[in-house]
Amino acid sequence: MKYCLALLALFVSLSTSAHSVSKDRLKTLAHWMEGHFTSEAQAQQDQDFFNIHLNMKTVWPSEKDYWLYVEQAAASSLERPYRQRVYRLERLSDNQFVSHVYTLDDPLKYAGDHQKLLPLAKLKSTDVVLKPGCEVYLTWNEATQAFEGGTKGKNCFSKLRGAAYAVSEVTVTEKGIVSWDRGYNEADEQVWGAVKAGYVFDRLQTHSH
């Protein structure tokens, strides 16, 4: 009898745990995005891709939404990341979410902050600048157990390498992130970014919580 009760208690516990994770998908999304990722495996298999390190760490945990500090750097120059951003994750519905993108003033000053216990400790959410039109909209796909989506239209303005706008396609799973960022000129010709497919970032660091 005690064995049966123990099994029942375990089943209820597991069911409750699974339910709570699936119910609060915004928390799951933030949890899956946080960590240390690299595209090393992809770069070893395909010379068209570089070994890139992607680090994301929660900042301002007291805020209503989830905020993440983001760094991307080539493995050969980790001390000088080529992209630093702050993402704000917001819930639109039970299965739909949006990641707002913010830039930093003098970003290299914060290079490596993802390694600190409190990244961007001296920076406030009001100090970062929103990049309007660059929001990434993500939808939970039950079949693939992934958050999938991207930017909308040509709304993300970009001047990088002669571009007029940028687009992003993103997939987030428990094991990693696939990100395909591309820039296009006014004639809709691609001028930067991977051509064949997105970068596959595999998780290296275990969840911190």
Protein Blocks (a to p, Z undefined) as FASTA:
>chain_A
ZZmmmmmmmmmmmmmmmmmmmmmmmlmmmmmmgccddfklmmmmomkbccdddddddehk
lbmbdcdddddddfklmmlcfbdcddddddfbfmbccddddddehkllmgoklmpmbghk
lpcfklpccdehiaccddddfklopacdddehjlbgcfeghiabdcddddddfkbccddd
ddddfkopafbdcfkbccddddfbdcfZZ
